[in-house]
Amino acid sequence: MKWQEEGIILSVRQHGESSAVVSLLTRTHGRHAGIARLSSRNRSTMQPGNTVQAQWSARLPEHLGTFQFELILSPIARFMLDPLKLAAMTSLLTMLDRLLAERHPYPSVYEMSVSLMGKLAETTSDWLKDYALFELRLLDVLGYGLDLSQCAATGSQDNLAYVSPKSGCAVSREAGLPYANRLFEIPAFILSTNEEITAVKEIVKALKISGFFLAKYFFNNILPEQRQRLMHFIEQLS
């Protein structure tokens, strides 16, 4: 049993003295693990965040199998000295590694991840907004997306301003105002594609929404340390 495909290395965990269990995200095979030999020649290739050409082989499909890699791109090298971007990349890889079901294809998540990593590598990009939107879209792919189509209380599609933490549904300003302190405020850029430049405080609002629901549904109400670190960096900017 063999396959060959391009993928993003999500994590590398030591396995014995000379091997590692590598978690790889691919378009067709999803998040897929395998064992790879470690050597002085390939350690730089087997780094989280690297895009690689991977070959996986096993005697039976259900076996863990083994990987061989060829490096295609190492984006982290471009922003190694940027703590904020490094925190974003680390958070991204951690979330993908922990949230995606193994060997289940997520072609849209793969494309979104490649796009976001490209934005991180750019020098002039509103990448914070892209990261916030990524988390919201990831929730949607995993079956827990927000319902911003209409007000949950009145059915109105106008003047949507809040998100209920109980249902993940939108609430209009009029209906939600008496309970505003218990609702999330919807950032404008989530509802409108015309928002070209987004204030950091709006990014923080979006990340608080996605972070709440990710923690609620997947992490027993406590986000991974890597995601918490990213939020801390972004809040310092606002």
C-alpha positions in Angstrom: 0.0 0.0 0.0 1.6 3.3 -1.1 0.6 6.9 -1.9 2.5 10.1 -2.7 1.2 13.6 -2.1 2.2 17.1 -1.1 1.5 18.0 2.5 2.1 20.2 5.5 3.9 18.8 8.5 1.8 19.5 11.6 3.8 17.8 14.3 6.9 15.7 14.8 7.1 13.4 17.9 10.2 11.5 18.9 9.8 7.7 18.6 12.7 5.8 19.9 16.3 7.0 19.3 16.3 7.4 15.6 12.7 7.8 14.5 9.7 10.1 14.8 6.0 9.9 14.4 5.1 12.7 11.9 1.6 14.1 11.5 1.0 15.4 8.0 -2.0 17.3 6.5 -2.7 16.5 2.8 -5.5 17.4 0.5 -6.6 13.9 -0.3 -5.6 11.8 2.7 -6.4 14.4 5.4 -4.4 14.3 8.6 -2.2 11.2 8.3 0.5 9.9 10.6 3.5 7.8 9.9 7.0 6.9 11.1 10.0 8.6 9.6 13.7 7.9 10.2 15.6 10.8 11.7 19.1 11.7 10.5 21.3 14.8 10.4 20.3 15.2 6.7 16.6 15.3 7.1 16.0 17.0 10.5 15.6 20.4 8.9 13.1 18.9 6.4 11.0 17.4 9.2 10.0 20.6 10.9 6.4 21.6 11.7 5.1 24.0 9.1 7.2 22.8 6.3 5.5 21.8 3.0 6.9 18.5 1.7 6.5 15.9 -1.0 5.6 12.8 1.1 5.6 9.2 0.2 3.8 6.9 2.6 3.9 3.1 2.5 2.6 0.2 4.7 1.9 -3.4 4.2 -1.8 -2.9 5.1 -3.8 0.3 4.9 -4.7 0.3 8.6 -1.0 0.2 9.6 0.8 3.3 10.8 3.3 3.0 7.9 6.4 4.9 7.1 7.1 8.3 5.5 9.8 9.6 3.3 10.0 13.4 2.6 11.4 15.9 0.2 11.3 19.5 1.2 9.3 21.9 -1.0 8.9 25.0 1.2 9.9 26.2 4.7 7.7 29.2 5.4 8.7 29.6 9.1 12.2 30.5 8.1 10.7 33.8 6.7 9.3 35.0 10.0 11.4 33.2 12.6 12.2 36.6 14.3 8.5 37.7 14.3 7.0 36.4 17.6 3.4 37.2 16.5 3.5 35.4 13.2 5.4 32.5 14.8 2.7 32.2 17.5 0.0 32.2 14.7 1.7 29.5 12.8 2.2 27.4 16.0 -1.4 27.9 16.9 -2.6 27.0 13.4 -0.6 23.7 13.3 -1.7 22.7 16.8 -5.3 23.3 16.1 -5.2 21.3 12.9 -3.3 18.4 14.5 -5.7 18.2 17.4 -9.0 18.9 15.7 -9.0 17.0 12.4 -10.0 13.3 12.4 -7.2 11.1 11.2 -7.3 10.0 7.6 -10.5 11.9 6.9 -10.2 14.1 3.8 -10.6 17.9 4.4 -9.7 19.4 1.1 -11.2 22.8 2.0 -9.2 22.9 5.2 -6.0 22.0 3.4 -6.6 24.8 0.8 -7.4 27.3 3.6 -4.3 26.3 5.5 -2.0 26.7 2.4 -3.6 30.1 1.8 -3.2 31.3 5.4 0.4 30.1 5.5 1.1 32.1 2.3 -0.4 35.2 3.9 1.8 34.7 6.9 4.9 34.7 4.7 3.9 38.0 3.0 5.3 41.3 4.4 2.2 43.4 3.6 -1.0 41.5 4.4 -4.0 41.8 6.6 -3.2 38.3 7.8 -4.7 38.7 11.3 -8.1 39.0 9.7 -7.4 35.9 7.6 -6.4 33.9 10.7 -9.6 35.0 12.5 -11.7 34.0 9.5 -9.8 30.7 9.2 -10.9 29.7 12.7 -14.6 30.5 12.0 -14.5 28.5 8.8 -12.8 25.6 10.6 -15.7 25.6 13.1 -18.1 25.4 10.1 -16.2 22.5 8.5 -16.3 20.6 11.8 -20.0 21.0 12.1 -20.2 23.8 14.7 -20.4 26.9 12.5 -22.1 30.1 13.5 -25.6 30.8 12.2 -25.5 34.4 11.1 -28.4 34.2 8.7 -31.0 35.8 10.9 -31.8 36.8 14.4 -32.5 33.8 16.6 -35.1 35.8 18.6 -37.1 37.6 15.9 -36.2 36.0 12.6 -35.1 39.4 11.2 -32.1 39.5 8.9 -31.4 43.2 9.6 -29.1 44.8 12.1 -27.5 41.6 13.4 -25.1 42.6 16.2 -24.5 39.7 18.6 -23.8 36.0 18.8 -25.4 33.8 21.5 -22.8 31.7 23.4 -25.4 29.1 24.0 -26.6 28.5 20.4 -24.0 30.2 18.2 -26.8 32.0 16.4 -27.0 35.7 15.6 -29.1 38.1 17.6 -30.2 41.6 16.3 -29.2 44.7 18.2 -32.7 45.4 19.3 -33.4 41.9 20.7 -29.9 41.5 22.2 -29.4 44.9 23.8 -30.9 44.0 27.2 -28.6 41.0 27.3 -25.5 42.5 25.7 -23.2 41.7 28.6 -23.9 38.0 28.0 -23.5 38.0 24.3 -20.6 38.2 21.9 -20.5 41.3 19.7 -20.2 40.5 16.0 -17.2 42.2 14.2 -18.2 44.0 11.1 -15.8 42.2 8.8 -17.5 38.8 9.5 -20.8 40.1 8.0 -19.3 42.3 5.2 -16.7 41.4 2.6 -16.2 45.1 2.0 -14.2 45.5 5.1 -10.7 45.9 3.6 -8.8 47.2 6.6 -9.8 45.7 10.0 -8.9 47.2 13.4 -7.1 44.8 15.8 -10.0 45.2 18.3 -12.3 43.7 15.7 -9.9 40.8 15.3 -9.9 40.3 19.0 -13.8 40.1 19.0 -13.7 37.5 16.3 -11.1 35.4 18.0 -13.0 35.5 21.3 -16.0 34.1 19.5 -14.2 31.3 17.7 -12.0 30.6 20.7 -15.1 30.2 22.9 -16.8 27.7 20.7 -13.6 25.8 19.9 -12.9 25.4 23.6 -16.5 24.5 24.3 -16.9 21.8 21.7 -13.4 20.3 21.4 -11.1 21.3 24.3 -13.1 20.9 27.5 -13.4 24.7 27.8 -9.6 25.2 27.8 -7.9 26.2 24.6 -4.4 24.8 23.8 -1.5 26.8 25.2 -0.4 27.8 21.7 -3.7 29.4 20.9 -3.8 31.2 24.3 -0.3 32.6 23.6 -1.4 33.9 20.2 -4.4 35.6 21.8 -2.2 37.2 24.4 0.1 38.7 21.7 -2.9 40.1 19.7 -4.6 41.6 22.7 -1.4 43.5 23.5 -1.7 45.2 20.1 -5.2 46.4 20.6 
